[in-house]
Amino acid sequence: MTASDDKRRYSLETLRAELAQGKTRTRIDAPAHAVDDEFWRNACAVMPAPGKTSVHLRLDADVLEWFRAQWRGHLSRMNAVLRSFMEAHKR
């Protein structure tokens, strides 16, 4: 299975109709869960792995689509390509 096999396309009208019928599950319409004192007693912060930095990056659409089409982990692969380029130019 490739990433393109797992893509679905919907029109805006279809999405609105499904939302109105309660057929969608998005973050905005997901059920809210009560957060009580027990939750906060056991809560802990989850931090990103050390050594990684989150950035906003503008890419050509075709470049991003090509990496996404290679299946999961496209951001890790993009990082690997940039690392290879960096290592090659350090020499």
Secondary structure, DSSP 8 states (H G I E B T S, - for coil): --GGGG-----HHHHHHHHHTT----TTTS------HHHHHH-------TT---------HHHHHHHHHT-S-HHHHHHHHHHHHHHHHH-
